[in-house]
Amino acid sequence: MGWSDFLPLVKAVLPPEEEDMHAVRRWRLNHSMLLIFVGTAMGVHILWACGFIPGVPGFARSDELHSVVDAVTEAKLMLIDQAVIEARRNQCEFRKEGNVAAQEFAAARVRELVHRWNDMEPDNKYHLPSCDESIGE
């Protein structure tokens, strides 16, 4: 199947080149019917997806979407928590070593991650452990 096989479809989509009003009207009618068909098909699909067609269960349910969003948010928070602990551990190690530049870099990373956490969970502020506290060692 080559490009030449699609040439009749392309010609059917383009308006007729001749100025015959009968051909132009036929082309307009065909495209009008196509638009009505596509619009109706999309409308039926949306009704079906939302479960508004009697006897046909929908498949796009908002309660399922909320559970997926909650699971993704929880996974993101867990990843942020692990990254904060790792960055805090590095910051504390750099402090013990006396490496001020690396400690400031790690502190900036910790602040950035804690800020992300607090943006996602404004009612549950992140508790940043001190270097004296056990941070998962």
Beta strands, then each sheet from edge to edge (+ up, - down):
end
